[in-house]
């Protein structure tokens, strides 16, 4: 059946709107947006009510690769170095050694359970070895849940940086299965070469992006997103061309750029946040269309066993071994083990052996899809519950902060911070002059139930006031928060 451009646009727009509305209405119950988008895609597929026949794995893989590059770049832009630096080695251990151990353990179990060869089992393990950041934090943020002991930056760093390792393992085992007799020893130097080139290219391109954005001075502000998007794709493609890991290069470049000041930083960050969500939705819908539910029925039993093994054995073992020399507490390790949420990336990686013609690749794809579904449904809906049970959750009162001048590309010390006056605040009922705030801090505006007040020293603060406070640094911000809310 041939579809016109109008038919495609109509169908795509309906799927997008339905997915977004469902995520809004059902997200409050802790159901991850990922499972909703996949579900909409499956319902619209050839075996669902939509009847759309789609079995083009190459198109799905290409779209997934582009989407993953954008998602990694968006995540890197939001990664703050000051919060990531204390947990750097912890995150690196999880994203490298942890991913490798997960792949090996799942691979050995799959080979034993399914009668696969060792390489086929390891390929399946490699495909499902990386975690999904978007689904995890969409739940944590929607419920306004914070995490103690630097767990949040640890999970962000792991999720943002573990896809390159899983990609390398997937491609390597696919190559070995399709090229019998190839030397296994080549994989070790290839790994270090790809990661090294990817990291160096990321640092260089991140600095280059900042330099270009600040100096090109485009006449139309709307061209900056297009320029940065072109540089993102160039970073990914050029790094792969010279033998590096493009996914790692994109993520590192984003981290380097995100921790520098450049023109229109705030607007560009918001642009990539929205673009990343669009890419996620399109990717999940496409992958939902690609799967045939009837083909998953024969792998229901083995898929469930492998999924449970991954969740309760392989993931915890890789976390505890990867953090063996870390100061992380037992509760921290248990929670990190539970936040091993699998997302759309493993499904995208499962298309590589499918397109390469690897034996049993169809079975591997269907098992991976089932593992993702069970992981999201079991782990994704209980993240906040487990955090509460382990005593690791806390309300996320992180104030919104805007560094003055960052959108103009220059480095300024001052930041404008949004702070709330809670009902038990010792500052409520006092005038600003009585608070004895640090001399270099200044309350510049008060939002009082939608009515804006320009304060002076005699202005009396009230409960539930929202204050816009100018501060010089984080130490000063801590002092102001202590004065306002104790």
Secondary structure, DSSP 8 states (H G I E B T S, - for coil): ----HHHHHHHHHHHHHHHHHHHHHHGGGT--HHHHHHHHHHHHBTTSSS-B----HHHHHHHHHHHHHHHHHHHHHT--HHHHGGGHHHHHHIIIIIHHHHHHHHHHHHHHHH---HHHHHHHHHHT-S--HHHHHHHHHHTTEEESTTHHHHHHHHHHHSHHHHHHHHHHHHHHHHSTT--TTHHHHHHHHHHHHHHHHHHHHHHHHHHHHHHH--SSTTHHHHHHHHHHHHHHHHHHHTTS-HHHHHHHHHHHHHTS--BTHHHHHHHHHHHHHHHHHHHHHHHHHH--HHHHGGGHHHHHHHHHHIIIIIHHHHHHHHTTTS---HHHHHHHHH-----HHHHHHHHHHHHHT-TTHHHHHHHHHHHHHHHHHHHTTSHHHHHHHTT-EEE----EEEETTTTBT---S-EEEEEE--TT-TTTTSBHHHH---TT-EEEEEEETTEEE---TT-B--TT-EEEEEESSHHHHHHHHHHHH-
